[in-house]
Amino acid sequence: MTPLRWPAEWERHDATWIAWPHHEPDWPGKFEPIPLVYAEIVHALHSHERVEILCHDETVREKASRILGERGVDLARVRLHLVPTDRTWLRDSAPTAVRSAAGDVELVRWGFNAWAKYDNFSRDAEIGVAVARLTGLKVREPQRPDGKGRVILEGGGIETDGLGTMLVTEEWLLSDTQVRNSGLGRGDYERIFADALGISKTIWLGEGCIGDDTHGHIDDIARFVAPGVLVLAHEEDPSDENHTRSLDNLKRLANATDARGEPIKVVTLPYPSAVMMEGQRLPASYANFYIANGIVIVPTFNDANDRVALNTLSLLFPDRKIVGINSVDLVWGLGTLHCLTQQQPSPRS
């Protein structure tokens, strides 16, 4: 089998992929400002790398073009594609890009079942096919070791340092709520990660953050920022539900080593104060940032800890611009910046 490597997010990108929002029930009663938030995201990214935007239909494409133009986006640096979608969380529904030994970019298309929560996901399940068609890149489709079809996985549940180390949570793949790949265990997943992504070491954290309806995606709690360095969302207030979860993850990482056998440095990020809407705790986390060429976009929540998080990330990414994106409305959809983006790495020359 050809050796593969899953690049770290901070490695050079050809483009960022997003899907323009159109499914109003994802933001009940709060949809109106959401396209403006997406325009803010595209505006921040497009001067650093090309932005590829999936548009559900011609009406959505026309609205996206108009709003982006009004925001001052150079439309020559974005491409609007007619691709029907159910939702816009491309981190989970779009393919994961890897590099072959020759340096060519290939797409890993996982099975997708809408987090086992929604019935309308048939369009999102085909996004990998559309991205492959639009890019011309080769597609791989990882199969279950028991021969029962494709592996169901979401990109928000996996995180890498680009050197063979992966972070996942037990809650996401091994808990009783796991309804993605029934019957698969820890060893099965580690073999899948090795074959599909070139991973040689998987670090298992415990639970994700409160309010996360994906059963504990890693991208709300722990992210690599450099080889041997990761940030962990940590709640210091013992009365907050995230405290016990994040303390357990901190302890699990205390003596962790990466795929090279090197110790991992852990830098903590605070959580914002609980973001509530209609009595529901939302998965507000600064760890859901997105790293692009020359820039890191970070969700902010009109909270005193916004500045702490931005300053921390500024020190960790001294060669990148740190830009906060107000995500108070966005997180009502139960995701923020990392959840809605998916990177296409550049091929190695």
RODO-2510 file (C-alpha; in nm, 4 decimals, decimal comma):
residues 349
     n   res          X          Y          Z
     1     m     0,0000     0,0000     0,0000
     2     t     0,1280     0,3490    -0,0884
     3     p     0,2383     0,5340     0,2290
     4     l     0,0137     0,8276     0,3122
     5     r     0,0550     1,1272     0,5368
     6     w    -0,2189     1,3475     0,6729
     7     p    -0,0730     1,7009     0,6782
     8     a    -0,1116     1,9277     0,9770
     9     e    -0,3562     2,2123     0,9335
    10     w    -0,0772     2,4727     0,9490
    11     e     0,0918     2,3293     0,6392
    12     r     0,0452     2,5161     0,3122
    13     h    -0,3079     2,5133     0,1667
    14     d    -0,4257     2,5411    -0,1897
    15     a    -0,7718     2,6406    -0,0684
    16     t    -1,0333     2,6399     0,2049
    17     w    -1,3712     2,4780     0,1350
    18     i    -1,6969     2,5994     0,2893
    19     a    -2,0661     2,5664     0,2038
    20     w    -2,2898     2,8740     0,2009
    21     p    -2,5612     2,8579     0,4704
    22     h    -2,9170     2,7986     0,3537
    23     h    -3,0730     2,5493     0,5979
    24     e    -3,2557     2,7891     0,8282
    25     p    -3,3621     2,5252     1,0869
    26     d    -2,9958     2,4893     1,1887
    27     w    -3,0251     2,8363     1,3455
    28     p    -3,3874     2,8512     1,4664
    29     g    -3,5051     3,2101     1,4707
    30     k    -3,1489     3,3401     1,4213
    31     f    -3,0671     3,2638     1,0582
    32     e    -3,0653     3,6224     0,9286
    33     p    -2,7160     3,7192     1,0558
    34     i    -2,5528     3,3868     0,9667
    35     p    -2,4699     3,4633     0,5993
    36     l    -2,3054     3,7847     0,7227
    37     v    -2,0844     3,5818     0,9568
    38     y    -1,9858     3,3557     0,6662
    39     a    -1,9030     3,6637     0,4597
    40     e    -1,6791     3,7827     0,7442
    41     i    -1,5019     3,4463     0,7419
    42     v    -1,4478     3,4543     0,3647
    43     h    -1,3273     3,8139     0,3856
    44     a    -1,0676     3,7154     0,6460
    45     l    -0,9462     3,4123     0,4508
    46     h    -0,9585     3,5126     0,0858
    47     s    -0,6535     3,7395     0,0848
    48     h    -0,4481     3,4460     0,2180
    49     e    -0,5829     3,1569     0,0119
    50     r    -0,8529     3,0727    -0,2388
    51     v    -1,1954     2,9992    -0,0923
    52     e    -1,4110     2,7336    -0,2614
    53     i    -1,7799     2,7750    -0,1748
    54     l    -2,0514     2,5148    -0,2304
    55     c    -2,3884     2,6722    -0,3068
    56     h    -2,7055     2,4684    -0,2705
    57     d    -2,8750     2,6161    -0,5794
    58     e    -2,8629     2,9167    -0,8102
    59     t    -3,0586     3,1360    -0,5676
    60     v    -2,8100     3,0617    -0,2902
    61     r    -2,5190     3,1310    -0,5251
    62     e    -2,6655     3,4683    -0,6243
    63     k    -2,7185     3,5626    -0,2572
    64     a    -2,3666     3,4550    -0,1658
    65     s    -2,2151     3,6561    -0,4500
    66     r    -2,4111     3,9654    -0,3524
    67     i    -2,3309     3,9475     0,0193
    68     l    -1,9623     3,8766    -0,0445
    69     g    -1,9417     4,1690    -0,2851
    70     e    -2,1047     4,3998    -0,0316
    71     r    -1,8499     4,2870     0,2284
    72     g    -1,5653     4,3819    -0,0040
    73     v    -1,4550     4,0316    -0,0974
    74     d    -1,2566     4,0098    -0,4218
    75     l    -1,4722     3,7607    -0,6101
    76     a    -1,1754     3,6691    -0,8292
    77     r    -1,0293     3,4926    -0,5225
    78     v    -1,3373     3,2791    -0,4490
    79     r    -1,5203     3,0207    -0,6538
    80     l    -1,8925     2,9558    -0,6147
    81     h    -1,9932     2,6009    -0,7095
    82     l    -2,3449     2,4678    -0,7583
    83     v    -2,3450     2,1655    -0,5265
    84     p    -2,6610     2,0713    -0,3325
    85     t    -2,6051     2,0366     0,0418
    86     d    -2,8171     1,9600     0,3440
    87     r    -2,6060     2,1548     0,5941
    88     t    -2,2862     2,3532     0,5903
    89     w    -2,0557     2,1706     0,8333
    90     l    -1,7914     2,0697     0,5783
    91     r    -1,5372     1,9705     0,8427
    92     d    -1,7571     1,6654     0,8944
    93     s    -1,9136     1,5984     0,5544
    94     a    -1,6283     1,6902     0,3175
    95     p    -1,3318     1,4578     0,2566
    96     t    -1,0055     1,4630     0,4501
    97     a    -0,7042     1,5423     0,2323
    98     v    -0,3821     1,3394     0,2600
    99     r    -0,0540     1,3354     0,0705
   100     s     0,0883     1,0294    -0,1005
   101     a     0,4560     0,9387    -0,0810
   102     a     0,5014     1,1249    -0,4100
   103     g     0,3511     1,4379    -0,2535
   104     d     0,0241     1,4218    -0,4462
   105     v    -0,2919     1,5266    -0,2615
   106     e    -0,5615     1,2606    -0,2377
   107     l    -0,9048     1,2684    -0,0754
   108     v    -1,0250     1,0322     0,1960
   109     r    -1,4013     1,0066     0,1670
   110     w    -1,5578     0,8771     0,4871
   111     g    -1,9131     0,7554     0,5192
   112     f    -2,1423     1,0225     0,6645
   113     n    -2,4674     0,9743     0,8585
   114     a    -2,5291     1,3263     0,9964
   115     w    -2,3953     1,2395     1,3419
   116     a    -2,6746     0,9806     1,3647
   117     k    -2,9095     1,2686     1,4498
   118     y    -3,0845     1,3756     1,1288
   119     d    -3,2621     1,1951     0,8485
   120     n    -3,1836     1,4468     0,5745
   121     f    -2,8180     1,3904     0,4906
   122     s    -2,8214     1,2286     0,1460
   123     r    -2,6787     1,5393    -0,0232
   124     d    -2,4082     1,5882     0,2377
   125     a    -2,3083     1,2230     0,2017
   126     e    -2,2165     1,2973    -0,1620
   127     i    -2,0046     1,6078    -0,0975
   128     g    -1,6872     1,4006    -0,1275
   129     v    -1,7870     1,3028    -0,4791
   130     a    -1,8476     1,6671    -0,5707
   131     v    -1,5147     1,7846    -0,4263
   132     a    -1,3336     1,5083    -0,6152
   133     r    -1,5048     1,6124    -0,9379
   134     l    -1,4226     1,9793    -0,8865
   135     t    -1,0582     1,9167    -0,7928
   136     g    -0,9779     1,6131    -1,0069
   137     l    -0,8095     1,4529    -0,7044
   138     k    -0,7963     1,0785    -0,6450
   139     v    -1,0431     0,9461    -0,3861
   140     r    -0,9949     0,6725    -0,1257
   141     e    -1,2896     0,5239     0,0645
   142     p    -1,1818     0,3453     0,3857
   143     q    -1,3717     0,0233     0,4500
   144     r    -1,4589    -0,1417     0,7781
   145     p    -1,2279    -0,4330     0,8638
   146     d    -1,5318    -0,6631     0,8934
   147     g    -1,6376    -0,5948     0,5346
   148     k    -1,9598    -0,4144     0,6340
   149     g    -1,9108    -0,1063     0,4214
   150     r    -1,7385     0,2276     0,4496
   151     v    -1,6101     0,3657     0,7768
   152     i    -1,8406     0,6398     0,9068
   153     l    -1,6385     0,9293     1,0410
   154     e    -1,6448     1,3087     1,0691
   155     g    -1,3459     1,5340     1,0266
   156     g    -1,4253     1,7256     1,3446
   157     g    -1,3458     1,4135     1,5432
   158     i    -0,9856     1,3763     1,4254
   159     e    -0,6800     1,5972     1,4793
   160     t    -0,3167     1,5506     1,3731
   161     d     0,0289     1,7029     1,4102
   162     g     0,1149     1,6019     1,0528
   163     l     0,3841     1,3664     1,1829
   164     g     0,1777     1,0577     1,2511
   165     t     0,0100     1,1553     1,5804
   166     m    -0,3683     1,1714     1,6124
   167     l    -0,6063     1,2927     1,8824
   168     v    -0,9569     1,1497     1,9248
   169     t    -1,2021     1,1096     2,2145
   170     e    -1,3421     0,7925     2,3629
   171     e    -1,6816     0,9580     2,3911
   172     w    -1,6948     1,0038     2,0144
   173     l    -1,5921     0,6547     1,9034
   174     l    -1,6211     0,4207     2,2013
   175     s    -1,9048     0,5433     2,4250
   176     d    -2,2505     0,3914     2,4514
   177     t    -2,3835     0,6696     2,2289
   178     q    -2,1531     0,5574     1,9474
   179     v    -2,3774     0,4845     1,6513
   180     r    -2,1347     0,5274     1,3657
   181     n    -1,9486     0,1984     1,3324
   182     s    -2,1148    -0,0510     1,5628
   183     g    -1,8837    -0,3325     1,6627
   184     l    -1,5530    -0,1546     1,6026
   185     g    -1,3138    -0,1130     1,8946
   186     r    -1,0057     0,0861     1,9804
   187     g    -0,7692    -0,1414     1,7881
   188     d    -0,9938    -0,1421     1,4805
   189     y    -0,9944     0,2359     1,4681
   190     e    -0,6198     0,2605     1,5123
   191     r    -0,5682     0,0256     1,2173
   192     i    -0,8099     0,2328     1,0082
   193     f    -0,6243     0,5524     1,1009
   194     a    -0,2934     0,3912     1,0082
   195     d    -0,4148     0,2673     0,6706
   196     a    -0,6232     0,5705     0,5681
   197     l    -0,4214     0,8566     0,7184
   198     g    -0,0733     0,7234     0,7890
   199     i    -0,1188     0,7564     1,1651
   200     s     0,1258     0,5650     1,3848
   201     k     0,0111     0,6861     1,7267
   202     t    -0,3415     0,7631     1,8461
   203     i    -0,3927     0,9497     2,1731
   204     w    -0,7342     0,8878     2,3271
   205     l    -0,8820     1,1672     2,5349
   206     g    -1,2016     1,1206     2,7333
   207     e    -1,5013     1,3455     2,6725
   208     g    -1,5671     1,6511     2,4608
   209     c    -1,7247     1,9740     2,5798
   210     i    -2,0711     2,0316     2,7196
   211     g    -2,3266     2,1233     2,4529
   212     d    -2,1510     1,9348     2,1717
   213     d    -2,4171     1,7304     1,9916
   214     t    -2,1601     1,5273     1,7940
   215     h    -2,0766     1,2976     2,0892
   216     g    -1,7467     1,4629     2,1724
   217     h    -1,5595     1,5953     1,8695
   218     i    -1,1947     1,6683     1,9384
   219     d    -1,1937     2,0041     1,7584
   220     d    -1,3835     2,1713     2,0410
   221     i    -1,1302     2,0686     2,3045
   222     a    -0,7776     1,9843     2,1807
   223     r    -0,5771     2,1060     1,8808
   224     f    -0,2180     2,0707     1,7693
   225     v    -0,0548     2,4065     1,6978
   226     a     0,2998     2,2859     1,6185
   227     p     0,4949     1,9590     1,6344
   228     g     0,4948     1,8539     1,9978
   229     v     0,2604     2,1347     2,1089
   230     l    -0,1156     2,1321     2,1555
   231     v    -0,3765     2,3560     2,3121
   232     l    -0,6404     2,2115     2,5423
   233     a    -0,9631     2,3833     2,6381
   234     h    -0,9637     2,3772     3,0179
   235     e    -1,2316     2,5002     3,2567
   236     e    -1,0879     2,6002     3,5953
   237     d    -1,4216     2,6634     3,7679
   238     p    -1,5131     2,3430     3,9598
   239     s    -1,8817     2,4369     3,9428
   240     d    -1,8840     2,4315     3,5626
   241     e    -1,9705     2,1035     3,3896
   242     n    -1,6645     2,1322     3,1655
   243     h    -1,4263     2,1292     3,4631
   244     t    -1,4229     1,7544     3,5341
   245     r    -1,4065     1,6666     3,1653
   246     s    -1,1213     1,9020     3,0863
   247     l    -0,9287     1,8100     3,4007
   248     d    -0,9451     1,4435     3,3020
   249     n    -0,8105     1,5276     2,9555
   250     l    -0,5338     1,7383     3,1084
   251     k    -0,4296     1,4446     3,3234
   252     r    -0,4328     1,2078     3,0254
   253     l    -0,1943     1,4397     2,8431
   254     a     0,0403     1,4923     3,1381
   255     n     0,2896     1,2291     3,0244
   256     a     0,1830     1,1903     2,6623
   257     t     0,4354     1,1487     2,3840
   258     d     0,3854     1,1883     2,0117
   259     a     0,4576     0,9480     1,7264
   260     r     0,8251     1,0465     1,7410
   261     g     0,8426     0,9540     2,1088
   262     e     0,8795     1,3198     2,2051
   263     p     0,6894     1,4701     2,5015
   264     i     0,3903     1,6851     2,4158
   265     k     0,3694     2,0361     2,5578
   266     v     0,0149     2,1300     2,6601
   267     v    -0,0986     2,4930     2,6618
   268     t    -0,4407     2,5577     2,8114
   269     l    -0,7079     2,7783     2,6583
   270     p    -0,9931     2,9013     2,8778
   271     y    -1,3563     2,8477     2,7963
   272     p    -1,5846     3,1494     2,7652
   273     s    -1,8617     3,1798     3,0197
   274     a    -2,1483     2,9465     2,9354
   275     v    -2,3284     3,0583     2,6194
   276     m    -2,6983     2,9811     2,6547
   277     m    -2,9858     3,0133     2,4122
   278     e    -3,3435     2,9114     2,4853
   279     g    -3,2200     2,7275     2,7930
   280     q    -2,9645     2,5240     2,5989
   281     r    -2,5897     2,5258     2,6709
   282     l    -2,4043     2,5727     2,3426
   283     p    -2,0605     2,4283     2,2537
   284     a    -1,8757     2,7590     2,2717
   285     s    -1,5011     2,6936     2,2624
   286     y    -1,1982     2,8902     2,1494
   287     a    -1,0390     2,5601     2,0428
   288     n    -1,2619     2,5615     1,7351
   289     f    -1,0214     2,7959     1,5548
   290     y    -0,9100     2,7395     1,1945
   291     i    -0,5500     2,7690     1,0721
   292     a    -0,5037     2,8969     0,7162
   293     n    -0,2120     3,0421     0,5194
   294     g    -0,0857     3,3401     0,7185
   295     i    -0,3921     3,3659     0,9410
   296     v    -0,5780     3,1945     1,2248
   297     i    -0,9469     3,2754     1,2640
   298     v    -1,0759     3,2299     1,6175
   299     p    -1,4359     3,2210     1,7452
   300     t    -1,5134     3,4911     2,0014
   301     f    -1,8175     3,5239     2,2265
   302     n    -1,8296     3,8790     2,3702
   303     d    -1,6563     3,7382     2,6764
   304     a    -1,3691     3,8551     2,8955
   305     n    -1,1765     3,5413     2,7977
   306     d    -1,1867     3,6355     2,4290
   307     r    -0,8728     3,8436     2,4774
   308     v    -0,6993     3,5713     2,6793
   309     a    -0,7601     3,3184     2,4011
   310     l    -0,6520     3,5559     2,1243
   311     n    -0,3344     3,6507     2,3103
   312     t    -0,2491     3,2867     2,3799
   313     l    -0,2874     3,1933     2,0149
   314     s    -0,0882     3,4995     1,9071
   315     l     0,2088     3,3684     2,1045
   316     l     0,1682     3,0217     1,9544
   317     f     0,1367     3,1488     1,5951
   318     p     0,3842     3,4396     1,5780
   319     d     0,4002     3,4204     1,1970
   320     r     0,0236     3,4351     1,1446
   321     k    -0,2372     3,7045     1,1856
   322     i    -0,4896     3,6214     1,4594
   323     v    -0,8439     3,7334     1,3756
   324     g    -1,1423     3,6972     1,6040
   325     i    -1,4798     3,6247     1,4441
   326     n    -1,7851     3,6958     1,6599
   327     s    -1,9559     3,3574     1,6857
   328     v    -2,2361     3,4166     1,9372
   329     d    -2,5008     3,3712     1,6665
   330     l    -2,3024     3,1097     1,4735
   331     v    -2,2711     2,8714     1,7699
   332     w    -2,6520     2,8498     1,7903
   333     g    -2,6033     2,6089     1,4987
   334     l    -2,3907     2,3954     1,7376
   335     g    -2,0636     2,4632     1,5615
   336     t    -1,8265     2,7450     1,4734
   337     l    -1,5216     2,8133     1,2552
   338     h    -1,3378     2,4819     1,2415
   339     c    -1,6646     2,2940     1,2024
   340     l    -1,7577     2,4798     0,8845
   341     t    -1,4187     2,4792     0,7087
   342     q    -1,2128     2,2065     0,5428
   343     q    -0,8630     2,2635     0,4070
   344     q    -0,7187     2,1445     0,0786
   345     p    -0,3422     2,1185     0,1296
   346     s    -0,0995     2,2049    -0,1457
   347     p     0,0844     1,9170    -0,3136
   348     r     0,4479     1,8832    -0,2254
   349     s     0,6647     2,0127    -0,5069
***
